[in-house]
Amino acid sequence: MADEIPWERLFEEALRVRQRAHVPYSRFPVGAAVLYADGSVVAGCNVENATYGLTVCAERNAFAAGVAQGREKPVAVAVVVDTPDPCPPCGMCRQVMAEFAGPDIPVRSRTLSGAEARYSLGELLPHAFTRAFL
């Protein structure tokens, strides 16, 4: 399945939306793109807030936009960051991904210089709290 994922398309969308990030405090723009089983791609960027706690990461915004658009079955996630090394999603983003996707979903992070890290959600969040506990 990972061979069939249009990773370049996902990274292009994440890079594009990253330019729209609202990051006046951290100056750390991030873009994310989620591929769904129907072939659609939904992108999101981080949006900061002066209260800090209300800041929403790019990955969570992409998943929320997918929900708002009625998308189902995410199959891949791409993240673009401007750091020396690829940056994995934060813990809250990992938990949100686990709400909508299984542990096998591939997650890739790429820097502006092209360095890339590859994970599965299960590697990033091996003991996710899921609806199975409820």
DSSP file (Angstrom, degrees, kcal/mol; ACC not computed):
  #  RESIDUE AA STRUCTURE BP1 BP2  ACC     N-H-->O    O-->H-N    N-H-->O    O-->H-N    TCO  KAPPA ALPHA  PHI   PSI    X-CA   Y-CA   Z-CA
    1    1 A M    >>        0   0    0      0, 0.0     3,-1.4     0, 0.0     4,-0.6   0.000 360.0 360.0 360.0 -42.2    0.0    0.0    0.0
    2    2 A A  G >4  +     0   0    0      1,-0.3     3,-0.6     2,-0.2     5,-0.2   0.800 360.0  58.4 -60.5 -28.5    2.8    2.5    0.9
    3    3 A D  G 34 S+     0   0    0      1,-0.2    -1,-0.3     3,-0.1     4,-0.1   0.761 104.4  51.6 -70.4 -24.2    4.1    2.1   -2.7
    4    4 A E  G <4 S+     0   0    0     -3,-1.4    -1,-0.2     2,-0.1    -2,-0.2   0.529  84.8 106.0 -89.5  -7.1    0.8    3.3   -4.1
    5    5 A I  S << S-     0   0    0     -3,-0.6     2,-2.2    -4,-0.6     3,-0.2  -0.587  73.7-132.0 -77.6 129.5    0.7    6.4   -1.9
    6    6 A P     >  +     0   0    0      0, 0.0     4,-2.1     0, 0.0     3,-0.5  -0.468  37.1 169.5 -79.8  72.1    1.4    9.6   -3.9
    7    7 A W  H  > S+     0   0    0     -2,-2.2     4,-2.9     1,-0.3     5,-0.2   0.855  71.2  55.0 -56.9 -40.2    3.9   10.9   -1.4
    8    8 A E  H  > S+     0   0    0      1,-0.2     4,-2.3    -3,-0.2    -1,-0.3   0.907 108.2  49.5 -62.6 -39.8    5.1   13.7   -3.6
    9    9 A R  H  > S+     0   0    0     -3,-0.5     4,-2.2     2,-0.2    -1,-0.2   0.918 112.0  48.7 -62.0 -43.5    1.6   15.0   -4.0
   10   10 A L  H  X S+     0   0    0     -4,-2.1     4,-2.4     1,-0.2    -2,-0.2   0.931 112.3  47.2 -63.4 -45.3    1.1   14.9   -0.2
   11   11 A F  H  X S+     0   0    0     -4,-2.9     4,-2.5     1,-0.2    -1,-0.2   0.871 110.0  53.9 -66.5 -34.8    4.3   16.7    0.5
   12   12 A E  H  X S+     0   0    0     -4,-2.3     4,-2.4    -5,-0.2    -1,-0.2   0.917 110.7  46.2 -63.4 -42.7    3.5   19.4   -2.1
   13   13 A E  H  X S+     0   0    0     -4,-2.2     4,-2.5     2,-0.2     5,-0.2   0.906 113.0  49.3 -66.1 -41.3    0.1   20.0   -0.5
   14   14 A A  H  X S+     0   0    0     -4,-2.4     4,-1.7     1,-0.2    -2,-0.2   0.901 112.5  48.0 -64.5 -40.5    1.7   20.1    3.0
   15   15 A L  H  X S+     0   0    0     -4,-2.5     4,-0.8     2,-0.2    -2,-0.2   0.907 111.9  50.5 -65.6 -41.9    4.4   22.6    1.7
   16   16 A R  H >< S+     0   0    0     -4,-2.4     3,-0.9     1,-0.2     4,-0.2   0.947 113.8  42.4 -61.5 -50.7    1.7   24.7    0.0
   17   17 A V  H >< S+     0   0    0     -4,-2.5     3,-2.0     1,-0.2     4,-0.3   0.778 100.6  71.8 -72.0 -25.4   -0.5   25.0    3.1
   18   18 A R  H >< S+     0   0    0     -4,-1.7     3,-1.6     1,-0.3    -1,-0.2   0.832  88.0  64.9 -56.0 -32.7    2.5   25.5    5.4
   19   19 A Q  T << S+     0   0    0     -3,-0.9    -1,-0.3    -4,-0.8    -2,-0.2   0.679  98.7  54.0 -65.6 -17.1    2.8   29.0    3.8
   20   20 A R  T <  S+     0   0    0     -3,-2.0    -1,-0.3    -4,-0.2    -2,-0.2   0.415  78.5 130.9 -97.0   0.3   -0.6   29.9    5.4
   21   21 A A    <   -     0   0    0     -3,-1.6     2,-0.9    -4,-0.3    26,-0.2  -0.230  55.5-138.6 -57.0 140.3    0.4   29.0    8.9
   22   22 A H  B     +a   47   0A   0     24,-1.9    26,-3.2     1,-0.1     3,-0.1  -0.844  45.4 146.4-102.2  96.0   -0.5   31.6   11.5
   23   23 A V     >  +     0   0    0     -2,-0.9     4,-1.4    24,-0.2    -1,-0.1  -0.404   3.1 145.5-132.1  56.0    2.6   31.4   13.7
   24   24 A P  T  4 S+     0   0    0      0, 0.0    -1,-0.1     0, 0.0    -2,-0.0   0.690  79.5  40.6 -69.5 -15.9    3.4   34.9   15.1
   25   25 A Y  T  4 S+     0   0    0     -3,-0.1    -2,-0.1     3,-0.0    25,-0.0   0.889 127.6  23.1 -99.6 -50.8    4.7   33.5   18.4
   26   26 A S  T  4 S-     0   0    0      2,-0.1    -3,-0.1     0, 0.0    -1,-0.0   0.760  81.0-147.3 -87.5 -25.2    6.8   30.4   17.6
   27   27 A R     <  +     0   0    0     -4,-1.4    -4,-0.0     1,-0.2    -5,-0.0   0.885  58.4 129.1  54.2  39.8    7.6   31.3   14.0
   28   28 A F        -     0   0    0     -5,-0.1     2,-0.2     2,-0.0    -1,-0.2  -0.700  41.9-167.8-124.4  75.2    7.5   27.5   13.4
   29   29 A P        -     0   0    0      0, 0.0    53,-0.5     0, 0.0     2,-0.4  -0.444   6.1-176.1 -70.9 137.2    5.2   27.0   10.4
   30   30 A V        -     0   0    0     -2,-0.2    16,-1.4    51,-0.1     2,-0.4  -0.988   9.0-163.6-131.6 140.9    4.1   23.4    9.8
   31   31 A G  E     -CD  45  80B   0     49,-1.8    49,-2.8    -2,-0.4     2,-0.3  -0.956   8.1-175.6-122.0 146.3    2.0   21.9    7.0
   32   32 A A  E     -CD  44  79B   0     12,-2.6    12,-2.5    -2,-0.4     2,-0.4  -0.981   7.4-165.7-138.4 150.6    0.3   18.6    6.9
   33   33 A A  E     -CD  43  78B   0     45,-2.4    45,-2.6    -2,-0.3     2,-0.5  -0.999   5.6-157.6-138.3 137.1   -1.7   16.6    4.3
   34   34 A V  E     -CD  42  77B   0      8,-2.9     8,-2.4    -2,-0.4     2,-0.5  -0.956   8.0-149.4-116.3 128.5   -3.9   13.6    4.8
   35   35 A L  E     -CD  41  76B   0     41,-2.4    40,-3.6    -2,-0.5    41,-1.2  -0.831  15.3-155.2 -94.9 132.9   -4.7   11.2    2.0
   36   36 A Y  E >   - D   0  74B   0      4,-2.7     3,-2.4    -2,-0.5    37,-0.2  -0.695  29.8-107.0-106.5 161.7   -8.1    9.4    2.2
   37   37 A A  T 3  S+     0   0    0     36,-2.0    36,-0.1    35,-0.7    -1,-0.1   0.752 117.9  61.2 -59.3 -26.5   -9.1    6.1    0.7
   38   38 A D  T 3  S-     0   0    0     34,-0.4    -1,-0.3    35,-0.1     3,-0.1   0.441 121.2-105.9 -81.3   2.3  -11.2    7.9   -1.9
   39   39 A G  S <  S+     0   0    0     -3,-2.4    -2,-0.1     1,-0.3     2,-0.1   0.325  76.8 134.7  93.0  -7.4   -8.1    9.6   -3.2
   40   40 A S        -     0   0    0     -5,-0.1    -4,-2.7     1,-0.0     2,-0.4  -0.421  43.3-148.9 -75.7 152.5   -8.8   13.0   -1.8
   41   41 A V  E     -C   35   0B   0     -6,-0.2     2,-0.5    -2,-0.1    -6,-0.2  -0.988   9.0-168.0-122.8 129.7   -6.1   15.0    0.0
   42   42 A V  E     -C   34   0B   0     -8,-2.4    -8,-2.9    -2,-0.4     2,-0.3  -0.980  10.0-162.8-120.0 127.7   -7.0   17.4    2.9
   43   43 A A  E     -C   33   0B   0     -2,-0.5     2,-0.3   -10,-0.2   -10,-0.2  -0.729   9.1-179.9-111.1 157.9   -4.3   19.8    4.1
   44   44 A G  E     -C   32   0B   0    -12,-2.5   -12,-2.6    -2,-0.3     2,-0.3  -0.990  10.4-156.2-151.8 154.6   -3.9   21.8    7.3
   45   45 A C  E     -C   31   0B   0     -2,-0.3   -14,-0.2   -14,-0.2     2,-0.2  -0.860  35.1 -91.2-126.1 163.8   -1.4   24.3    8.9
   46   46 A N        -     0   0    0    -16,-1.4   -24,-1.9    -2,-0.3     2,-0.5  -0.516  33.7-161.8 -77.4 145.6   -0.8   25.2   12.4
   47   47 A V  B     -aB  22  56A   0      9,-2.6     9,-2.3   -26,-0.2   -24,-0.2  -0.960   8.6-156.8-130.9 111.1   -2.7   28.2   13.9
   48   48 A E        -     0   0    0    -26,-3.2     2,-0.3    -2,-0.5     5,-0.1  -0.433   2.8-157.9 -88.1 162.8   -1.3   29.8   17.0
   49   49 A N    >   -     0   0    0     -2,-0.1     3,-2.5     3,-0.1     6,-0.2  -0.978  29.9-116.9-138.3 148.1   -3.2   31.8   19.5
   50   50 A A  T 3  S+     0   0    0     -2,-0.3     3,-0.1     1,-0.3    -1,-0.0   0.741 116.3  58.3 -59.0 -23.0   -2.0   34.4   22.1
   51   51 A T  T 3  S-     0   0    0      1,-0.1     2,-3.7    -3,-0.0    -1,-0.3   0.464  93.3-150.6 -85.4   0.4   -3.2   32.2   24.9
   52   52 A Y  S X  S+     0   0    0     -3,-2.5     3,-1.9     1,-0.2    -1,-0.1  -0.181  84.2  75.0  61.5 -50.9   -0.9   29.4   23.6
   53   53 A G  T 3  S+     0   0    0     -2,-3.7    -1,-0.2     1,-0.3    -3,-0.1   0.729  90.9  56.1 -63.6 -21.6   -3.2   26.6   24.9
   54   54 A L  T 3  S+     0   0    0     -5,-0.1    -1,-0.3     2,-0.1    -4,-0.1   0.404  79.4 121.3 -91.2   2.8   -5.6   27.3   22.1
   55   55 A T    <   -     0   0    0     -3,-1.9     2,-0.4    -6,-0.2    -7,-0.2  -0.401  50.4-153.7 -64.0 140.8   -3.0   26.7   19.4
   56   56 A V  B     -B   47   0A   0     -9,-2.3    -9,-2.6    -2,-0.1    -2,-0.1  -0.981  11.0-128.4-123.5 130.1   -3.9   23.9   17.0
   57   57 A C     >  -     0   0    0     -2,-0.4     4,-2.2   -11,-0.2     5,-0.2  -0.239  22.9-111.5 -73.0 161.3   -1.3   21.9   15.1
   58   58 A A  H  > S+     0   0    0      1,-0.2     4,-2.4     2,-0.2   -26,-0.2   0.894 115.2  52.6 -59.6 -43.6   -1.2   21.3   11.4
   59   59 A E  H  > S+     0   0    0      1,-0.2     4,-2.3     2,-0.2    -1,-0.2   0.920 110.6  46.6 -63.7 -43.8   -2.0   17.6   11.7
   60   60 A R  H  > S+     0   0    0      1,-0.2     4,-2.6     2,-0.2    -1,-0.2   0.887 111.9  51.5 -66.5 -37.7   -5.0   18.2   13.9
   61   61 A N  H  X S+     0   0    0     -4,-2.2     4,-2.4     2,-0.2    -1,-0.2   0.892 109.2  50.9 -65.3 -37.9   -6.3   20.9   11.6
   62   62 A A  H  X S+     0   0    0     -4,-2.4     4,-2.0     2,-0.2    -2,-0.2   0.927 112.7  45.3 -65.0 -44.2   -5.9   18.6    8.6
   63   63 A F  H  X S+     0   0    0     -4,-2.3     4,-2.1     2,-0.2    -2,-0.2   0.907 113.0  50.7 -66.0 -40.5   -7.9   15.8   10.3
   64   64 A A  H  X S+     0   0    0     -4,-2.6     4,-2.5     1,-0.2    -2,-0.2   0.903 109.6  50.6 -63.9 -40.4  -10.6   18.3   11.5
   65   65 A A  H  X S+     0   0    0     -4,-2.4     4,-1.7     1,-0.2    -1,-0.2   0.886 108.1  53.7 -63.7 -37.6  -10.9   19.6    7.9
   66   66 A G  H  <>S+     0   0    0     -4,-2.0     5,-2.9     2,-0.2     4,-0.3   0.907 108.9  48.1 -62.5 -41.4  -11.3   16.1    6.7
   67   67 A V  H ><5S+     0   0    0     -4,-2.1     3,-1.6     1,-0.2    -2,-0.2   0.937 110.3  51.7 -62.2 -46.4  -14.1   15.5    9.2
   68   68 A A  H 3<5S+     0   0    0     -4,-2.5    -1,-0.2     1,-0.3    -2,-0.2   0.805 110.4  49.5 -61.8 -29.7  -15.8   18.7    8.1
   69   69 A Q  T 3<5S-     0   0    0     -4,-1.7    -1,-0.3    -5,-0.2    -2,-0.2   0.440 117.5-112.8 -88.4  -0.6  -15.6   17.6    4.5
   70   70 A G  T < 5 +     0   0    0     -3,-1.6    -3,-0.2    -4,-0.3     2,-0.1   0.710  59.9 160.4  78.5  19.7  -17.1   14.2    5.3
   71   71 A R      < -     0   0    0     -5,-2.9     2,-0.3    -6,-0.2    -1,-0.2  -0.458  16.7-170.5 -76.3 148.2  -13.9   12.3    4.5
   72   72 A E        +     0   0    0      1,-0.2   -35,-0.7    -2,-0.1   -34,-0.4  -0.938  50.4  27.9-135.4 158.0  -13.4    8.8    5.8
   73   73 A K        -     0   0    0     -2,-0.3   -36,-2.0    27,-0.2    -1,-0.2   0.976  65.5-150.8  59.4  70.3  -10.6    6.3    6.1
   74   74 A P  E     -D   36   0B   0      0, 0.0   -38,-0.3     0, 0.0    -1,-0.1  -0.462  16.2-179.1 -64.6 141.6   -7.3    8.2    6.1
   75   75 A V  E     +     0   0B   0    -40,-3.6     2,-0.3     1,-0.4   -39,-0.2   0.528  58.6  12.0-122.3 -11.1   -4.6    6.2    4.6
   76   76 A A  E     -D   35   0B   0    -41,-1.2   -41,-2.4    29,-0.2     2,-0.4  -0.971  54.1-153.8-165.0 151.7   -1.4    8.3    4.9
   77   77 A V  E     -De  34 107B   0     29,-2.0    31,-2.6    -2,-0.3     2,-0.4  -0.998   8.3-170.5-132.9 133.4   -0.1   11.5    6.5
   78   78 A A  E     -De  33 108B   0    -45,-2.6   -45,-2.4    -2,-0.4     2,-0.4  -0.973   4.2-169.3-122.8 140.1    2.7   13.8    5.4
   79   79 A V  E     -De  32 109B   0     29,-2.1    31,-2.8    -2,-0.4     2,-0.4  -0.982   5.9-158.9-129.6 138.7    4.2   16.6    7.4
   80   80 A V  E     +De  31 110B   0    -49,-2.8   -49,-1.8    -2,-0.4     2,-0.3  -0.979  18.6 167.8-121.7 129.4    6.6   19.4    6.3
   81   81 A V  E     - e   0 111B   0     29,-2.2    31,-0.9    -2,-0.4     2,-0.8  -0.929  38.4-128.1-135.6 157.6    8.8   21.3    8.7
   82   82 A D        +     0   0    0    -53,-0.5    29,-0.1    -2,-0.3     3,-0.0  -0.679  66.7 115.3-106.9  75.9   11.7   23.7    8.6
   83   83 A T  S    S-     0   0    0     -2,-0.8    30,-0.3     1,-0.1    29,-0.2  -0.899  77.3-111.1-134.1 162.1   14.1   22.0   11.0
   84   84 A P  S    S+     0   0    0      0, 0.0    27,-0.1     0, 0.0    31,-0.1   0.888 106.8  31.9 -62.6 -37.0   17.5   20.3   10.4
   85   85 A D  S    S-     0   0    0     25,-0.1    25,-0.1     1,-0.0    32,-0.0  -0.890 103.4 -89.4-118.8 150.3   15.9   16.9   11.1
   86   86 A P        -     0   0    0      0, 0.0    30,-0.1     0, 0.0    25,-0.1  -0.284  41.7-140.3 -56.5 142.0   12.4   15.7   10.3
   87   87 A C        -     0   0    0     23,-0.1    23,-0.1    -8,-0.1     3,-0.1  -0.921   8.7-139.2-111.1 123.9   10.0   16.4   13.2
   88   88 A P        -     0   0    0      0, 0.0    20,-0.0     0, 0.0    21,-0.0  -0.365  37.0 -84.9 -75.5 161.5    7.4   13.8   14.2
   89   89 A P        -     0   0    0      0, 0.0    20,-0.0     0, 0.0   -10,-0.0  -0.291  50.6-105.6 -60.8 150.5    3.9   14.8   15.1
   90   90 A C     >  -     0   0    0      1,-0.1     4,-2.2    -3,-0.1     5,-0.2  -0.172  35.4 -97.1 -71.0 172.0    3.3   15.8   18.7
   91   91 A G  H  > S+     0   0    0      1,-0.2     4,-2.2     2,-0.2     5,-0.2   0.881 122.8  51.9 -60.8 -41.9    1.5   13.6   21.2
   92   92 A M  H  > S+     0   0    0      1,-0.2     4,-2.2     2,-0.2    -1,-0.2   0.915 110.5  49.1 -63.3 -40.8   -1.8   15.3   20.9
   93   93 A C  H  > S+     0   0    0      1,-0.2     4,-2.5     2,-0.2    -1,-0.2   0.891 108.9  53.0 -65.2 -38.2   -1.7   14.9   17.1
   94   94 A R  H  X S+     0   0    0     -4,-2.2     4,-2.0     1,-0.2    -1,-0.2   0.915 109.2  49.2 -61.7 -42.7   -0.8   11.3   17.4
   95   95 A Q  H  X S+     0   0    0     -4,-2.2     4,-0.9     2,-0.2    -2,-0.2   0.896 110.4  50.2 -65.6 -39.7   -3.8   10.7   19.6
   96   96 A V  H >X S+     0   0    0     -4,-2.2     4,-0.9     1,-0.2     3,-0.7   0.914 109.1  52.0 -64.8 -41.6   -6.1   12.5   17.1
   97   97 A M  H >X S+     0   0    0     -4,-2.5     4,-2.3     1,-0.2     3,-1.0   0.904 105.0  56.5 -58.5 -40.5   -4.7   10.3   14.3
   98   98 A A  H 3< S+     0   0    0     -4,-2.0    -1,-0.2     1,-0.3    -2,-0.2   0.736  98.5  62.0 -66.0 -22.0   -5.5    7.3   16.4
   99   99 A E  H << S+     0   0    0     -4,-0.9    -1,-0.3    -3,-0.7    -2,-0.2   0.835 120.0  23.3 -67.8 -32.2   -9.1    8.4   16.6
  100  100 A F  H << S+     0   0    0     -3,-1.0     2,-0.3    -4,-0.9    -2,-0.2   0.573 123.6  41.7-113.6 -13.5   -9.5    8.1   12.9
  101  101 A A  S  < S-     0   0    0     -4,-2.3    -1,-0.1    -5,-0.2   -26,-0.1  -0.930  73.7-114.3-138.2 158.3   -6.8    5.7   11.7
  102  102 A G    >   -     0   0    0     -2,-0.3     3,-1.6     1,-0.1    19,-0.3  -0.289  41.7 -94.3 -85.5 174.7   -5.2    2.4   12.8
  103  103 A P  T 3  S+     0   0    0      0, 0.0    19,-3.1     0, 0.0    20,-0.4   0.666 118.2  63.5 -65.6 -17.0   -1.7    1.8   13.9
  104  104 A D  T 3   +     0   0    0     17,-0.2   -29,-0.0    16,-0.2    -3,-0.0   0.557  69.2 119.9 -86.6  -7.1   -0.5    0.8   10.4
  105  105 A I    <   -     0   0    0     -3,-1.6    16,-1.9    15,-0.1     2,-0.3  -0.366  67.1-123.0 -60.0 130.4   -1.2    4.2    8.8
  106  106 A P  E     - F   0 120B   0      0, 0.0   -29,-2.0     0, 0.0     2,-0.4  -0.561  26.7-169.0 -78.3 139.6    2.1    5.5    7.4
  107  107 A V  E     -eF  77 119B   0     12,-2.5    12,-2.6    -2,-0.3     2,-0.4  -0.996   4.5-174.3-128.1 125.4    3.3    8.9    8.7
  108  108 A R  E     -eF  78 118B   0    -31,-2.6   -29,-2.1    -2,-0.4     2,-0.4  -0.952   8.6-162.7-123.5 143.7    6.2   10.7    7.0
  109  109 A S  E     -eF  79 117B   0      8,-2.2     8,-2.7    -2,-0.4     2,-0.4  -0.984  10.5-174.8-123.8 134.6    7.9   14.0    8.0
  110  110 A R  E     -eF  80 116B   0    -31,-2.8   -29,-2.2    -2,-0.4     6,-0.2  -0.980  15.2-139.7-132.3 142.1   10.1   15.9    5.6
  111  111 A T  E >   -e   81   0B   0      4,-2.5     3,-1.5    -2,-0.4   -29,-0.2  -0.445  35.0-104.0 -88.8 169.4   12.2   19.0    6.0
  112  112 A L  T 3  S+     0   0    0    -31,-0.9   -30,-0.1     1,-0.3    -1,-0.1   0.780 123.5  55.7 -64.1 -25.6   12.5   21.8    3.5
  113  113 A S  T 3  S-     0   0    0    -30,-0.3    -1,-0.3     2,-0.1   -31,-0.1   0.498 123.7-104.1 -85.6  -3.4   15.9   20.4    2.5
  114  114 A G    <   +     0   0    0     -3,-1.5     2,-0.1     1,-0.3    -2,-0.1   0.383  68.9 145.8 101.1  -4.2   14.4   17.0    1.8
  115  115 A A        -     0   0    0    -31,-0.1    -4,-2.5    -5,-0.1     2,-0.4  -0.474  31.9-164.0 -65.6 138.5   15.5   15.0    4.8
  116  116 A E  E     -F  110   0B   0     -6,-0.2     2,-0.4    -2,-0.1    -6,-0.2  -0.970  19.9-163.9-134.5 141.3   12.7   12.5    5.5
  117  117 A A  E     -F  109   0B   0     -8,-2.7    -8,-2.2    -2,-0.4     2,-0.4  -0.957  12.2-154.4-120.0 143.6   11.6   10.3    8.4
  118  118 A R  E     +F  108   0B   0     -2,-0.4     2,-0.3   -10,-0.2   -10,-0.2  -0.966  22.2 156.4-123.1 131.7    9.1    7.4    8.0
  119  119 A Y  E     -F  107   0B   0    -12,-2.6   -12,-2.5    -2,-0.4     2,-0.3  -0.876  35.2-128.8-138.3 168.8    7.0    6.0   10.8
  120  120 A S  E  >  -F  106   0B   0     -2,-0.3     4,-1.8   -14,-0.2     3,-0.5  -0.876  33.3-116.8-110.1 157.7    3.8    4.1   11.3
  121  121 A L  H  > S+     0   0    0    -16,-1.9     4,-2.8    -2,-0.3   -17,-0.2   0.883 116.9  59.1 -60.2 -36.2    1.3    5.5   13.8
  122  122 A G  H  4 S+     0   0    0    -19,-3.1    -1,-0.2     1,-0.2   -18,-0.1   0.839 104.7  49.1 -62.3 -33.5    1.8    2.4   15.9
  123  123 A E  H  4 S+     0   0    0     -3,-0.5    -1,-0.2   -20,-0.4    -2,-0.2   0.884 115.3  44.4 -69.8 -38.6    5.5    3.2   16.2
  124  124 A L  H  < S+     0   0    0     -4,-1.8    -2,-0.2     1,-0.3    -1,-0.2   0.826 132.4  18.6 -75.2 -32.6    4.7    6.8   17.2
  125  125 A L    ><  +     0   0    0     -4,-2.8     3,-0.8    -5,-0.2    -1,-0.3  -0.638  68.8 171.2-140.4  77.3    2.0    5.9   19.6
  126  126 A P  T 3  S+     0   0    0      0, 0.0    -1,-0.1     0, 0.0     2,-0.1   0.717  79.6  38.0 -66.9 -21.7    2.3    2.3   20.6
  127  127 A H  T 3  S+     0   0    0      2,-0.0    -5,-0.0     3,-0.0     3,-0.0  -0.445  81.8 178.4-127.1  59.8   -0.3    2.4   23.4
  128  128 A A    <   -     0   0    0     -3,-0.8     2,-0.7     1,-0.1   -33,-0.0  -0.282  32.6-123.0 -64.1 144.1   -3.0    4.7   22.0
  129  129 A F        +     0   0    0      3,-0.0     2,-0.2     2,-0.0    -1,-0.1  -0.821  47.6 170.1 -85.1 115.6   -6.1    5.3   24.1
  130  130 A T    >   -     0   0    0     -2,-0.7     3,-2.1     1,-0.0     4,-0.3  -0.673  53.0 -90.2-123.6 176.1   -8.9    4.2   21.7
  131  131 A R  G >  S+     0   0    0      1,-0.3     3,-1.4    -2,-0.2   -32,-0.0   0.702 114.3  79.0 -60.2 -18.6  -12.7    3.6   21.8
  132  132 A A  G 3  S+     0   0    0      1,-0.3    -1,-0.3     2,-0.2    -3,-0.0   0.761  90.5  54.0 -62.2 -22.8  -11.8    0.0   22.8
  133  133 A F  G <         0   0    0     -3,-2.1    -1,-0.3     1,-0.2    -2,-0.2   0.606 360.0 360.0 -84.7 -12.3  -11.2    1.2   26.3
  134  134 A L    <         0   0    0     -3,-1.4    -1,-0.2    -4,-0.3    -2,-0.2   0.465 360.0 360.0 -91.4 360.0  -14.6    2.9   26.6
